[in-house]
Amino acid sequence: MDAIIPLMPEHPALLSSDAGAAALDRVFAALRQARGLERVVVAGHDAELLDMARDAGLSAVLLAAPQPGPGGLLPRGALAALERLAADGRRVLVVGCENPLLRAEDIEAFVRNAATTDAPLLSATAPADHPCQLNRHLRLRGSGILLPLDPQAQGGPRLLTLPFRFLWAAQDARGQGPAFALNPADGALFAVADQDRARACGPLLLPEGPERARLSLPGSEAMELAALHGAPGLSSVLCVGLHLTPGLPCLAWRGQDGTPRLGFAPGAPQHPHCQLYGRGPEGERRASLDLSGDPPSARLPWHPGPEDGPLSYNLLEQPDADGGYDLILAYPDGHGLWRTDPTTGRRVNTATGRPIHGRQEFPDVLQPDGSLFALTLGEAKELDALLAAGRVAPFILDARRSMRLCTPMDLLRYTVRRKLEHA
């Protein structure tokens, strides 16, 4: 297998210093000593660094400076080097120039693995902080409850929910009547006369006892929001958000394929996060959803219905630039390694199906190390997509052999480490 070292670090002066040059020479030495390599070529645009490679006994090729832009997993300049030096359809070993901890035996083991692997291969290490230990800060942007519709009381111009707990004594409810509406001026509930009840345009609260109420709202509001989300029709709506001001905040519906979904009204934060809490026949139910789209929506893990009663929700978003936040959530699901059981709220190992009780039961997580790659030019161009599709094989590199000299602090850490090794 041929080896290419794209010698195009982000900060060439870092490797041109005495300590940096000594670190780079260790990379060159590991490649010279590694068995199984047919050819080793260094490619770059910095004349001083290329001279260092020649002094180390390696072939060096001058390339144009890489264009500025967002980088990917591959070392800087790797694509240009592969286009210039790689044979058509043949996998090449690409070695990052910024890891001075690589040993010849690491490279030999990687090449052996690449020879028996059909997929592109890259080096990976276990992160010091497992994702299950990471948190993210979120800011509360809204909260409320989702009320199941009464299936026996639909069909007219207004929708009616099932009764839910509502403490009338704790409200500023003025007057007596079959229905109450909100006075926007002072936030108080005021009685609506019976003859005005059918003609009311907005939402109404109907007393069902001292601690019970129903929500009545125009079917046109639910129909409008359902249409924005592409719901099949009003008959597919399962729950509506409690509101006492114009505009339905959210609703749950049954999609055309039968899957339940939750959607919010336009104006909700972009890419928000939603937490749902409820209590079904089997106990507490919880869900943690990342909503997407405009207006935002997400698939629900269960069909909300009369047996669940009201579902409370919190609508959250990532903190603003000022860094403020209201609560901390564990790193979310969605990566496929584990999932949250909606009926128990407990995380489950996707691979084994077993509940996770502690840190040691979470599946291993690997992250690309950036030191070693075995791939063709075509695979290099599609590497990010191949990785996302699970079509890249990992070579587990000992974390003690993984480092990138990207900043002066990295070089200082490496220098101190070397001194300690020889102390």
C-alpha positions in Angstrom: 0.0 0.0 0.0 1.2 3.5 -0.8 1.2 6.1 1.9 0.7 9.9 1.5 1.3 12.5 4.1 -0.5 15.7 3.4 2.0 18.1 4.9 -0.4 21.1 5.2 -0.9 21.9 8.9 -3.2 24.8 9.8 -0.2 26.5 11.5 3.0 25.6 9.6 5.1 27.7 12.0 4.1 25.4 14.8 5.9 22.4 13.2 8.8 24.6 12.0 9.9 25.4 15.6 12.5 23.2 17.2 10.0 21.3 19.3 7.6 21.0 16.3 10.3 19.8 14.0 11.3 17.1 16.4 7.7 16.0 16.7 7.3 15.9 12.9 10.4 13.9 12.6 8.9 11.3 14.8 6.0 10.9 12.3 8.5 10.6 9.5 10.5 8.0 11.4 7.4 5.9 12.1 6.6 5.8 8.4 10.1 4.9 7.4 10.2 2.0 9.9 6.7 0.6 9.1 6.6 -2.5 7.1 4.1 -3.2 4.3 4.3 0.2 2.6 5.4 0.3 -1.0 5.9 4.0 -1.3 5.8 7.0 1.1 5.3 10.4 -0.4 5.0 13.8 1.4 2.8 16.4 -0.4 2.6 20.0 0.6 3.2 23.7 -0.3 5.5 24.9 2.4 9.1 24.7 1.2 10.6 24.5 4.7 8.5 21.6 5.7 9.1 19.8 2.5 12.8 20.2 3.0 12.4 18.6 6.4 10.7 15.6 4.8 13.6 15.3 2.2 16.1 15.5 5.0 14.3 12.6 6.7 14.7 10.5 3.5 11.2 10.7 2.2 10.0 11.8 -1.3 8.4 15.2 -1.4 6.0 16.7 -3.9 5.1 20.4 -4.2 1.3 21.2 -4.4 -0.6 24.4 -4.6 -1.8 25.8 -1.3 -5.3 24.5 -0.3 -8.3 26.7 -0.8 -9.8 28.1 2.4 -13.1 26.6 3.5 -14.7 24.3 5.9 -12.7 21.2 6.6 -13.8 17.6 7.0 -12.5 14.5 8.6 -9.5 14.2 6.2 -6.3 16.1 6.9 -6.0 19.5 5.2 -4.8 19.1 1.7 -5.5 15.3 1.6 -7.9 15.5 -1.4 -5.4 17.5 -3.5 -2.7 15.0 -2.6 -4.9 12.1 -3.6 -5.9 13.6 -6.9 -2.2 14.1 -7.7 -0.7 10.9 -6.4 -3.3 8.2 -5.9 -3.8 5.4 -8.5 -7.3 5.0 -9.9 -9.5 2.8 -7.7 -6.7 1.8 -5.4 -6.8 2.5 -1.6 -4.1 4.6 -0.2 -2.9 5.1 3.3 -3.3 8.8 4.3 -1.4 9.8 7.4 -2.0 13.0 9.3 1.2 15.0 10.0 0.1 16.3 13.3 0.2 13.2 15.5 3.7 12.6 16.8 2.6 9.7 19.0 2.1 7.3 16.1 4.4 4.3 16.2 5.5 2.0 13.3 3.6 -0.9 14.8 0.4 1.2 14.8 0.8 1.9 11.1 1.6 -1.8 10.4 -1.5 -3.0 12.2 -3.7 -0.4 10.4 -2.4 -1.5 7.0 -3.1 -5.2 7.8 -6.6 -4.3 8.8 -7.1 -2.3 5.7 -6.1 -5.2 3.5 -8.9 -7.4 5.0 -11.6 -4.7 5.1 -13.9 -4.0 2.1 -14.9 -0.6 3.5 -12.8 2.5 3.9 -10.9 2.4 7.2 -10.1 5.2 9.6 -8.5 5.4 13.0 -10.8 6.1 15.9 -10.5 6.4 19.7 -12.9 6.3 22.6 -13.5 9.9 23.8 -12.5 10.8 27.3 -16.0 12.0 28.0 -18.7 9.5 27.0 -21.7 11.1 25.3 -23.9 9.8 28.1 -22.0 12.1 30.5 -22.5 15.2 28.3 -25.2 17.8 28.9 -26.7 20.6 26.9 -28.3 23.8 28.1 -31.8 24.6 27.0 -34.1 27.6 27.5 -37.8 27.3 28.2 -39.8 29.0 25.5 -43.3 27.7 26.3 -45.3 25.2 28.2 -48.8 23.9 28.3 -50.9 20.8 28.1 -52.3 18.6 25.3 -55.9 17.6 25.8 -57.5 14.5 24.2 -60.5 15.3 22.1 -63.8 13.7 23.1 -64.6 11.3 20.2 -68.3 11.4 21.1 -68.7 15.2 20.9 -67.3 16.1 17.5 -68.9 16.8 14.1 -70.1 20.4 14.8 -68.5 23.7 14.2 -66.6 23.5 17.6 -64.4 20.8 19.0 -64.7 19.6 22.6 -62.0 17.9 24.7 -62.5 15.3 27.4 -62.9 16.7 30.9 -59.6 17.5 32.7 -58.7 18.8 36.2 -59.1 22.5 36.5 -59.2 24.3 39.9 -61.9 26.9 39.4 -61.5 28.2 42.9 -57.9 29.2 42.1 -59.0 31.3 39.0 -60.4 34.8 38.8 -63.7 33.6 37.3 -66.3 36.3 37.2 -70.0 35.5 37.0 -72.0 32.3 36.5 -72.5 30.7 33.1 -72.2 27.6 31.0 -68.9 28.8 29.6 -66.1 31.2 30.3 -63.7 33.2 28.1 -60.5 35.0 28.9 -60.5 38.8 29.2 -57.2 39.8 27.5 -57.2 43.1 29.4 -56.8 41.7 32.9 -56.4 37.9 32.3 -59.6 37.1 34.2 -62.2 34.6 33.1 -65.6 36.0 32.5 -68.9 34.2 32.0 -70.4 33.9 28.5 -74.2 33.9 28.2 -75.8 30.8 26.9 -77.1 32.5 23.8 -73.6 33.7 22.9 -71.9 30.4 23.5 -72.5 28.9 20.1 -71.5 32.2 18.3 -68.2 32.6 20.2 -65.2 32.8 17.9 -62.5 31.9 20.3 -61.8 29.2 22.9 -64.2 28.6 25.8 -63.8 26.8 29.1 -66.8 24.7 30.2 -67.2 23.9 33.9 -67.7 20.2 34.7 -67.6 20.6 38.4 -65.6 22.5 41.0 -62.3 20.9 39.8 -63.2 19.8 36.2 -63.5 21.6 32.9 -63.6 21.0 29.2 -62.0 23.1 26.4 -64.2 24.1 23.5 -62.7 25.7 20.4 -63.6 26.4 16.8 -62.9 23.5 14.5 -61.5 25.9 12.0 -58.5 26.7 14.2 -57.6 23.0 14.5 -58.2 22.5 10.8 -55.9 25.4 9.8 -53.0 24.1 11.9 -53.6 20.5 10.8 -53.5 21.7 7.2 -50.2 23.5 7.7 -48.6 20.2 8.9 -50.2 18.2 6.1 -52.5 16.2 8.4 -55.1 14.2 6.5 -58.0 16.1 8.0 -59.8 17.2 11.1 -60.8 13.5 11.8 -57.1 12.7 12.3 -56.6 15.1 15.2 -56.0 13.3 18.5 -55.2 16.2 20.9 -55.2 20.0 21.0 -53.1 22.4 23.0 -54.9 24.2 25.8 -55.2 27.9 25.0 -57.3 30.8 26.1 -56.1 33.3 23.6 -56.5 33.3 19.8 -54.3 30.8 18.0 -53.9 27.1 18.6 -50.4 26.4 20.1 -50.1 22.8 19.1 -51.9 19.6 18.2 -51.3 15.9 17.9 -52.6 14.0 14.9 -52.5 10.6 13.1 -50.5 10.8 9.9 -51.5 9.2 6.6 -49.3 6.3 7.4 -51.0 5.9 10.9 -48.0 7.3 12.9 -48.8 9.8 15.6 -47.2 13.3 15.3 -47.0 16.4 17.3 -46.8 19.9 15.6 -46.6 23.4 16.8 -48.0 26.6 15.3 -45.8 28.9 13.2 -43.7 31.2 15.3 -42.3 28.5 17.5 -38.5 28.6 17.9 -36.6 27.0 15.0 -35.3 23.4 15.7 -36.9 23.4 19.2 -36.8 20.6 21.7 -39.9 19.3 23.3 -40.5 17.3 26.5 -43.7 15.4 27.0 -45.1 14.0 30.2 -48.2 11.9 30.7 -49.6 9.0 32.6 -51.1 6.1 30.7 -52.6 2.7 31.7 -49.0 1.3 32.2 -47.8 4.2 34.3 -45.8 7.3 33.6 -45.0 8.2 30.0 -42.2 10.5 28.9 -40.8 11.6 25.6 -37.9 13.8 24.6 -38.3 15.1 21.0 -36.2 17.2 18.7 -38.6 19.0 16.4 -37.8 20.1 12.9 -39.4 21.8 10.0 -41.4 25.0 9.7 -43.8 24.9 11.5 -41.9 22.4 13.7 -43.1 18.9 14.3 -41.9 15.4 15.3 -43.1 11.8 15.4 -44.6 10.8 18.8 -43.5 7.5 20.3 -47.1 6.5 21.2 -50.6 7.3 20.2 -52.0 9.8 22.8 -55.6 9.1 23.6 -58.4 9.2 26.2 -56.5 6.7 28.4 -53.6 9.0 28.7 -55.5 12.1 29.8 -53.8 15.5 29.4 -50.1 15.5 28.4 -48.0 18.4 29.7 -45.2 19.7 27.4 -42.3 22.0 27.6 -41.0 23.7 24.5 -37.3 24.6 24.7 -34.5 25.8 22.5 -30.8 26.2 22.6 -29.6 29.2 24.7 -29.1 32.6 23.1 -25.8 34.2 22.6 -25.8 35.5 26.1 -25.4 31.9 27.3 -28.3 31.9 29.7 -30.3 28.7 30.2 -33.1 27.4 32.3 -32.3 23.7 32.6 -29.8 21.1 31.7 -30.7 17.9 29.7 -28.6 14.8 29.2 -27.2 14.5 25.7 -30.2 13.5 23.5 -31.1 10.2 21.9 -31.1 9.9 18.1 -27.7 8.5 17.4 -28.8 4.9 17.4 -26.6 3.7 20.2 -29.3 3.8 22.8 -32.9 4.9 23.0 -35.4 6.0 25.7 -38.3 3.6 26.4 -41.4 5.9 26.3 -43.3 3.9 28.8 -40.6 3.7 31.5 -38.3 6.7 30.6 -35.3 4.3 31.0 -32.5 4.2 28.4 -32.1 1.0 26.6 -29.0 -0.3 24.8 -30.1 -0.6 21.1 -27.6 -3.4 20.3 -28.6 -5.6 23.3 -32.1 -4.4 24.1 -31.2 -4.3 27.8 -32.0 -1.4 30.1 -29.1 0.7 31.0 -28.6 1.1 34.8 -25.2 2.8 34.9 -22.3 4.4 33.0 -20.6 1.0 32.4 -23.7 -0.4 30.6 -23.7 2.3 27.9 -22.3 1.0 24.6 -18.8 2.0 23.6 -18.6 5.2 21.5 -15.8 5.9 19.1 -14.8 9.2 17.5 -12.5 9.7 14.4 -9.0 10.4 15.4 -7.7 12.0 12.2 -4.4 10.1 12.1 -4.8 7.2 9.7 -7.1 6.7 6.7 -7.2 3.9 4.0 -9.4 4.9 1.1 -9.6 5.6 -2.6 -9.9 9.1 -4.1 -13.7 8.5 -4.7 -14.2 7.4 -1.1 -12.3 10.4 0.1 -14.7 12.8 -1.7 -17.7 11.1 -0.2 -16.2 10.3 3.3 -18.6 12.3 5.4 -21.6 10.8 3.6 -20.2 7.3 3.9 -19.5 7.8 7.6 -23.0 9.0 8.2 -24.4 5.9 6.4 -22.3 3.6 8.5 -20.2 2.4 5.6 -16.8 3.2 7.1 -14.9 0.7 9.3 -13.0 1.9 12.5 -9.5 1.0 13.5 -9.4 1.5 17.3 -6.2 3.4 18.1 -5.0 3.4 21.7 -5.9 6.9 23.1 -2.3 7.1 24.4 -1.2 7.2 20.7 -3.6 9.8 19.7 -2.8 13.5 19.6 -3.0 16.5 17.2 -0.6 19.4 17.3 -2.9 22.2 16.3 -2.1 24.9 18.8 0.9 26.0 20.8 -0.8 24.5 23.9 -0.9 21.1 22.1 2.8 21.4 21.4 3.5 22.3 25.0 1.5 19.3 26.2 3.5 17.1 23.9 6.8 18.5 25.0 6.0 18.0 28.7 4.8 14.5 28.0 8.1 13.6 26.2 10.1 15.0 29.1 8.2 12.9 31.6 8.7 9.8 29.5 12.5 10.3 29.7 12.6 11.4 33.3 
